Amino acid sequence: MGKTLQVAADRAYDQSKTVLPAEVARGVYMRNAPSLRALKLMHLMISTAGGRMAQDVRHEMRLSDIRRIEGMAHHDRESLKPLFEELRAAV
């Protein structure tokens, strides 16, 4: 996870690059794999938190940021809850 944190910090202000933890990218042995929409949400969370993702601080993102992602425009708070649950259940 240390390498992921460093890369996220380096790319925090470059919207053209994404960060994906190697554990998720490999995904070969993943159980309860999240859906594409949940993974899109994870990408947004990582890019929003950047290098601070492991810090014990409150991370916030706007619903309008989520709705700008292709395929996520019609989500509201209630419809996002299952996506967060998918991410939490990924092993």
Disulfide bonds with the S-S distance in Angstrom:
none
